[in-house]
Amino acid sequence: MDEFMAARLQMGVSLGFHIIFACIGMVMPWFMFVAEWKWLKTKNEVYLDLAKAWAKGVAIFFAVGAVSGTVLSFELGMLWPTFMEHAGPIFGMPFSWEGTAFFVEAIALGLWLYGWNRLNDKVHLYTGMVVGIAGVLSGIFVISANAWMNAPSGFDWVNGQAENIDPVAAMFNKAWFAQSHHMIIAAFSATGFAVAGIHAILYLKNKLEIHAKAIAISLAFASVAALLQPLSGDHAAKTVAELQPAKLAAFESHFETGKGASLIIGGIPDVENREVNYAIKIPGFLSFLAHGDFNAEVKGLEEFPEDEWPPVPITHYSFQLMVAIGMFLAALGIIFLLGSWKWKHWLEKRWWLTLLFIATPLGFIAIQAGWIVTEVGRQPWIIYGIMKTKDSLTPMPGIQYTFYTVSVVYLLLSFIVIWLMSRQIKMLQSKYQSND
């Protein structure tokens, strides 16, 4: 393994773990907020216990998310110093705002955790909302920085140097809104289904009220998010078609430019022969999804030099996986909303609880696939159309060893998080079983 591949894999592993920690830490505060609100409204102690139990999970994921995010910040400077030399002054603003949101979130979380019986009930409740708002804003600011790498703006590139820098224009680049809402909605969907799936398997073992209420709260968020996700994805895809047509072509393994381009479902890309085997093709739909017109022209990879093509197979497979999981979760969202409205007995059935358990990891798998699409699909560029990834690599040798070390550390951290969460679940379970 050469230094370049080791550096990219190290960033990939770090981002892959961090994104799970960050999504859970960003979404779970909203669950604990609703649980406390329900307790204040109904005075049902189950909601209070649920709010406190979820708050412990929020604290755990907040801590590990802070650590893993700090690692990523250091890796940007250590592995890609040329990139940071030029990009730092341009897209530093969203990182500074992310730091501000992080500190607000930390203060609000501290008040929420230690404010029981010390703060007014409504003040305490809305402190939890501040945790959720700050977490979402923190995510949006980071995504804005990544979006700038896909749609660089706010500067003039003259003789290999950035001039006339406008940090505000860089922060609110053409891709930030599409990427932000797509990612935030995905985080709510993935976390909601994961929480519901864990409580579903516990409910199958012991039909405790606390698990039923946990499933209802988490699925209320997850189902709405899952149904919004296709709409968000459509907007994001149109943005990619406008700003990164080579990435869109790699999504669909679309090699030849043409009008009325077919949407490709599945298939195995054959890059050498520039075709896709065993795929289902729907004529005109790619043109419609990309440009809102069934006869619109869609650029194929042939329009770009081959050394500027993204890795087509992995981008294609990741995109197909992301879309397939998204549609499955949307179907679960429809079942939940229909069941909640008219057929409540569905939601007690073993088949439904089993489906939720199956869905537990799927949202996060879709998020990982989506980030592979975003990052691998931008290659070979680290700043799209401006700077290639290989040109920003540090000259430091031995990156392979830091990659192995970081991977082991993240695995250990994940096992610790799983152990801590399992411990909290067992404590909650034992309390209610003893009460029975």
Legacy VTK file of the C-alpha trace (Angstrom):
# vtk DataFile Version 3.0
C-alpha trace
ASCII
DATASET POLYDATA
POINTS 436 float
0.000 0.000 0.000
1.496 3.348 -1.022
1.301 6.566 1.023
-1.442 8.073 -1.131
-3.816 5.143 -0.704
-2.977 4.884 3.010
-3.799 8.575 3.518
-7.112 8.276 1.697
-8.043 5.131 3.616
-7.145 6.775 6.917
-9.447 9.695 6.138
-12.126 7.260 4.990
-11.968 5.189 8.169
-11.934 8.285 10.383
-14.905 9.818 8.573
-16.762 6.508 8.483
-16.675 6.147 12.261
-17.143 9.836 13.035
-20.222 10.194 10.892
-22.064 7.523 12.890
-21.091 9.068 16.224
-21.988 12.551 14.975
-25.374 11.573 13.524
-26.486 9.846 16.716
-25.197 12.711 18.861
-27.027 15.193 16.651
-30.420 13.431 16.547
-30.784 11.756 19.954
-31.224 15.082 21.823
-34.504 15.535 19.952
-35.707 12.144 21.196
-34.859 12.971 24.811
-36.532 16.380 24.384
-39.785 14.789 23.197
-39.647 12.176 25.970
-39.300 14.915 28.608
-42.070 16.951 26.972
-44.344 13.892 27.091
-43.475 13.412 30.767
-44.340 17.016 31.616
-47.589 16.646 29.691
-48.721 13.239 31.018
-46.704 12.799 34.244
-46.107 9.197 33.140
-42.837 8.189 34.827
-41.951 5.943 31.878
-41.283 9.023 29.753
-39.044 10.459 32.465
-37.002 7.266 32.652
-36.772 7.189 28.868
-35.576 10.802 28.696
-32.875 10.150 31.297
-31.783 6.911 29.643
-31.498 8.547 26.231
-29.628 11.485 27.781
-26.883 9.100 28.916
-26.578 7.911 25.330
-26.407 11.523 24.132
-23.561 12.211 26.564
-21.620 9.151 25.389
-21.969 9.965 21.712
-21.278 13.649 22.290
-17.946 12.715 23.886
-16.842 10.221 21.234
-18.075 12.517 18.450
-15.952 15.353 19.833
-12.878 13.110 19.953
-13.350 11.634 16.479
-14.092 15.071 14.999
-10.897 16.457 16.508
-8.939 13.605 14.929
-10.393 14.473 11.526
-9.392 18.117 11.952
-5.794 17.139 12.678
-5.749 14.692 9.765
-6.761 17.405 7.307
-3.663 19.406 8.201
-1.255 16.514 8.651
-2.191 14.408 5.621
-3.178 17.146 3.171
-1.063 20.212 4.048
-1.096 21.717 0.547
-4.881 21.576 0.525
-5.148 23.272 3.922
-2.572 25.902 2.952
-4.823 27.108 0.146
-8.273 26.105 1.445
-7.925 27.072 5.109
-8.301 30.852 4.622
-11.260 30.286 2.291
-13.487 27.772 4.047
-12.349 28.331 7.623
-15.523 30.273 8.520
-17.894 27.261 8.731
-15.365 25.451 10.929
-15.241 28.403 13.312
-19.035 28.535 13.445
-19.096 24.782 13.996
-16.833 25.302 17.000
-19.231 27.918 18.357
-22.222 25.591 17.904
-20.264 22.802 19.588
-19.602 24.919 22.677
-23.239 26.013 22.887
-24.252 22.369 22.614
-21.794 21.370 25.360
-23.052 24.070 27.744
-26.714 23.240 27.084
-26.069 19.504 27.511
-24.343 20.157 30.833
-27.306 22.198 32.027
-29.716 19.487 30.902
-27.801 16.622 32.527
-27.226 18.373 35.849
-30.265 20.634 35.898
-32.835 18.123 37.104
-34.655 19.566 40.137
-32.453 22.676 39.881
-33.954 24.406 36.848
-37.542 25.330 36.185
-39.261 22.455 34.310
-39.814 24.467 31.129
-36.310 25.948 31.229
-34.891 22.455 31.604
-37.055 21.159 28.742
-36.010 23.864 26.319
-32.382 23.467 27.322
-32.706 20.053 25.692
-34.047 21.723 22.556
-30.990 23.992 22.480
-28.805 20.859 22.536
-30.664 19.555 19.484
-30.592 22.855 17.580
-26.882 23.387 18.251
-26.126 19.823 17.166
-27.954 20.239 13.858
-26.274 23.597 13.214
-22.892 22.051 13.970
-23.567 19.385 11.350
-24.707 21.934 8.772
-21.552 24.024 9.198
-19.282 21.012 8.675
-21.282 19.886 5.653
-20.992 23.402 4.220
-17.199 23.064 4.338
-17.370 19.737 2.542
-19.799 21.175 -0.005
-17.239 23.870 -0.794
-14.838 21.131 -1.886
-17.501 19.988 -4.380
-18.488 23.477 -5.500
-15.556 25.812 -4.759
-16.472 29.499 -4.665
-15.621 32.714 -2.879
-12.188 33.237 -4.459
-10.322 33.715 -7.718
-7.694 31.109 -8.596
-4.782 32.960 -10.178
-1.434 31.300 -10.964
-1.992 28.560 -8.401
-3.014 30.948 -5.619
-6.365 31.994 -4.169
-7.077 35.720 -4.421
-10.045 37.987 -3.637
-11.233 35.634 -0.916
-14.853 35.976 0.256
-15.448 33.550 3.193
-19.218 34.186 3.229
-19.569 33.259 -0.459
-17.408 30.192 0.179
-19.555 29.094 3.092
-22.825 29.542 1.198
-21.597 27.845 -1.952
-23.949 26.369 -4.537
-23.833 22.884 -3.009
-24.195 23.656 0.708
-27.997 23.662 0.891
-28.530 20.465 -1.099
-25.860 18.553 0.817
-26.977 19.895 4.185
-30.636 18.999 4.034
-29.891 15.625 2.448
-27.441 14.725 5.212
-29.509 16.056 8.125
-32.621 14.208 6.947
-30.534 11.047 6.509
-29.227 11.405 10.065
-32.774 11.585 11.489
-33.878 8.615 9.406
-30.870 6.429 10.235
-30.819 7.229 13.950
-34.577 6.897 14.292
-34.700 3.464 12.697
-31.634 2.322 14.649
-33.188 3.332 17.993
-36.541 1.827 17.015
-34.868 -1.403 15.915
-32.991 -1.818 19.201
-36.137 -1.228 21.240
-38.124 -3.499 18.897
-35.943 -6.514 19.629
-36.138 -5.732 23.348
-39.914 -5.431 23.069
-40.088 -8.833 21.385
-38.343 -10.333 24.422
-40.252 -8.362 27.072
-43.294 -6.306 26.133
-42.448 -3.416 28.413
-44.179 -0.073 28.066
-40.917 1.852 27.911
-39.873 0.066 24.715
-43.245 0.662 23.061
-43.021 4.383 23.799
-39.395 4.525 22.627
-40.381 2.919 19.323
-43.238 5.387 18.846
-41.069 8.471 19.478
-38.112 7.383 17.369
-40.283 6.209 14.472
-42.220 9.471 14.434
-38.960 11.212 13.488
-37.597 8.397 11.310
-40.735 7.923 9.220
-41.129 11.593 8.316
-37.422 11.813 7.504
-37.531 8.644 5.376
-40.422 10.028 3.329
-38.673 13.369 2.846
-35.431 11.678 1.821
-36.390 10.869 -1.807
-37.441 14.500 -2.340
-34.195 15.680 -0.784
-32.234 13.199 -2.891
-33.891 14.445 -6.070
-32.831 18.015 -5.295
-29.312 16.859 -4.395
-29.013 14.890 -7.648
-30.084 17.917 -9.701
-27.426 19.976 -7.925
-24.789 17.365 -8.732
-25.923 17.316 -12.372
-25.373 21.056 -12.537
-22.101 21.312 -10.617
-20.403 17.916 -11.025
-21.677 16.194 -14.177
-18.843 13.644 -14.096
-19.975 12.512 -10.641
-23.566 12.149 -11.865
-22.345 10.090 -14.809
-20.425 7.836 -12.413
-23.570 7.423 -10.244
-25.368 5.882 -13.186
-22.373 4.464 -15.093
-23.518 6.766 -17.890
-20.723 6.660 -20.434
-22.186 8.300 -23.543
-23.686 11.785 -23.796
-27.217 11.770 -25.112
-30.770 13.029 -24.847
-33.485 11.022 -23.145
-30.880 9.270 -20.989
-32.039 6.096 -19.264
-32.102 5.645 -15.514
-30.032 2.593 -14.654
-31.134 0.342 -11.797
-28.566 -2.198 -10.643
-26.133 -3.572 -13.166
-22.414 -4.254 -13.294
-20.326 -1.483 -14.910
-17.816 -2.561 -17.557
-15.531 0.467 -17.727
-13.275 -0.983 -20.408
-16.157 -1.502 -22.842
-18.104 1.491 -21.523
-21.325 -0.343 -20.804
-23.420 -1.664 -17.923
-24.380 -5.311 -17.881
-27.489 -6.858 -16.295
-29.069 -3.476 -15.543
-32.698 -2.410 -15.670
-32.982 0.702 -17.820
-35.896 3.151 -17.688
-35.736 5.400 -20.785
-35.692 9.143 -20.225
-35.799 9.017 -16.458
-32.186 10.052 -15.859
-32.768 13.128 -18.024
-35.893 13.921 -16.034
-34.280 13.394 -12.629
-31.206 15.421 -13.575
-32.852 18.276 -15.481
-36.642 17.949 -15.109
-37.063 17.108 -18.802
-37.392 13.578 -20.243
-35.564 14.685 -23.410
-32.791 16.729 -21.785
-29.196 15.965 -22.644
-27.124 14.306 -19.917
-23.348 14.413 -20.191
-21.615 11.052 -20.227
-18.156 10.212 -18.943
-16.883 10.414 -22.521
-17.049 14.210 -22.155
-14.200 14.140 -19.626
-10.573 12.972 -19.810
-10.298 9.416 -18.480
-7.754 10.491 -15.876
-10.481 12.734 -14.417
-13.115 9.994 -14.175
-14.203 9.032 -10.662
-13.776 5.326 -9.811
-16.945 4.229 -11.599
-17.783 0.803 -10.082
-17.549 1.795 -6.404
-19.424 5.059 -7.028
-22.150 3.229 -8.948
-22.576 0.414 -6.415
-22.600 2.830 -3.465
-25.214 5.017 -5.128
-27.428 2.040 -5.939
-27.124 0.735 -2.368
-27.974 4.134 -0.890
-31.082 4.507 -3.058
-32.280 0.938 -2.430
-32.017 1.309 1.348
-33.665 4.723 1.199
-36.683 3.305 -0.625
-36.961 0.411 1.844
-36.901 2.762 4.830
-39.477 5.004 3.153
-41.742 1.955 2.801
-41.333 1.244 6.524
-42.206 4.880 7.217
-45.439 4.529 5.241
-46.360 1.358 7.147
-45.753 3.088 10.489
-47.782 6.174 9.598
-50.663 4.081 8.229
-50.552 1.860 11.286
-50.521 4.828 13.654
-53.480 6.362 11.842
-55.800 3.435 11.133
-54.358 -0.008 11.755
-52.662 0.181 15.151
-52.698 -3.599 15.535
-50.034 -3.799 12.802
-47.504 -2.188 15.112
-47.771 -5.019 17.657
-47.168 -7.787 15.134
-43.993 -9.842 15.204
-43.405 -9.305 11.453
-43.377 -5.521 11.993
-41.007 -5.642 14.959
-38.754 -8.018 13.022
-38.657 -5.590 10.095
-37.627 -2.823 12.468
-34.842 -4.974 13.859
-33.627 -5.713 10.311
-33.660 -1.975 9.595
-31.473 -1.149 12.624
-28.151 -0.790 10.723
-29.548 0.021 7.278
-29.794 3.784 7.656
-26.154 4.039 8.673
-25.116 1.741 5.836
-26.933 4.127 3.478
-25.146 7.105 5.048
-21.781 5.409 4.587
-22.663 4.637 0.975
-23.738 8.236 0.464
-20.442 9.567 1.744
-18.553 7.168 -0.496
-20.573 8.566 -3.401
-19.786 12.129 -2.311
-16.067 11.694 -1.634
-15.046 8.984 -4.115
-17.316 10.507 -6.753
-15.349 13.784 -6.498
-12.043 12.097 -7.270
-9.465 12.780 -8.566
-10.170 16.268 -7.157
-9.832 17.413 -3.558
-11.062 20.869 -4.647
-13.270 20.146 -7.626
-11.724 21.381 -10.844
-8.949 23.244 -8.964
-6.636 20.889 -7.079
-6.145 17.147 -7.411
-5.995 14.996 -4.312
-2.602 13.513 -5.137
-1.083 17.010 -5.380
-2.038 17.892 -1.805
-0.571 14.816 -0.088
2.026 15.275 2.633
5.582 14.174 1.763
5.821 12.456 5.174
6.597 8.731 4.789
5.093 5.896 6.809
1.438 6.910 6.573
0.553 3.218 6.397
1.424 2.855 10.075
-0.737 5.784 11.163
-3.580 4.280 9.118
-3.254 0.938 10.926
-3.023 2.688 14.300
-6.034 4.934 13.708
-8.093 1.960 12.502
-7.314 -0.033 15.658
-8.080 2.959 17.891
-11.464 3.507 16.237
-12.330 -0.182 16.542
-11.494 -0.102 20.255
-13.486 3.100 20.690
-16.465 1.495 18.969
-16.312 -1.561 21.240
-16.208 0.729 24.271
-19.230 2.678 23.015
-21.148 -0.548 22.344
-20.278 -1.835 25.826
-21.365 1.408 27.481
-24.651 1.498 25.567
-25.332 -2.179 26.284
-24.718 -1.508 29.964
-27.234 1.352 29.966
-29.842 -0.786 28.180
-29.369 -3.664 30.630
-29.750 -1.316 33.597
-32.974 0.100 32.173
-34.258 -3.372 31.321
-33.507 -4.760 34.778
-35.300 -1.848 36.466
-38.543 -2.489 34.645
-38.325 -6.252 34.927
-37.879 -5.975 38.692
-40.904 -3.657 38.849
-42.971 -6.310 37.092
LINES 1 437
436 0 1 2 3 4 5 6 7 8 9 10 11 12 13 14 15 16 17 18 19 20 21 22 23 24 25 26 27 28 29 30 31 32 33 34 35 36 37 38 39 40 41 42 43 44 45 46 47 48 49 50 51 52 53 54 55 56 57 58 59 60 61 62 63 64 65 66 67 68 69 70 71 72 73 74 75 76 77 78 79 80 81 82 83 84 85 86 87 88 89 90 91 92 93 94 95 96 97 98 99 100 101 102 103 104 105 106 107 108 109 110 111 112 113 114 115 116 117 118 119 120 121 122 123 124 125 126 127 128 129 130 131 132 133 134 135 136 137 138 139 140 141 142 143 144 145 146 147 148 149 150 151 152 153 154 155 156 157 158 159 160 161 162 163 164 165 166 167 168 169 170 171 172 173 174 175 176 177 178 179 180 181 182 183 184 185 186 187 188 189 190 191 192 193 194 195 196 197 198 199 200 201 202 203 204 205 206 207 208 209 210 211 212 213 214 215 216 217 218 219 220 221 222 223 224 225 226 227 228 229 230 231 232 233 234 235 236 237 238 239 240 241 242 243 244 245 246 247 248 249 250 251 252 253 254 255 256 257 258 259 260 261 262 263 264 265 266 267 268 269 270 271 272 273 274 275 276 277 278 279 280 281 282 283 284 285 286 287 288 289 290 291 292 293 294 295 296 297 298 299 300 301 302 303 304 305 306 307 308 309 310 311 312 313 314 315 316 317 318 319 320 321 322 323 324 325 326 327 328 329 330 331 332 333 334 335 336 337 338 339 340 341 342 343 344 345 346 347 348 349 350 351 352 353 354 355 356 357 358 359 360 361 362 363 364 365 366 367 368 369 370 371 372 373 374 375 376 377 378 379 380 381 382 383 384 385 386 387 388 389 390 391 392 393 394 395 396 397 398 399 400 401 402 403 404 405 406 407 408 409 410 411 412 413 414 415 416 417 418 419 420 421 422 423 424 425 426 427 428 429 430 431 432 433 434 435
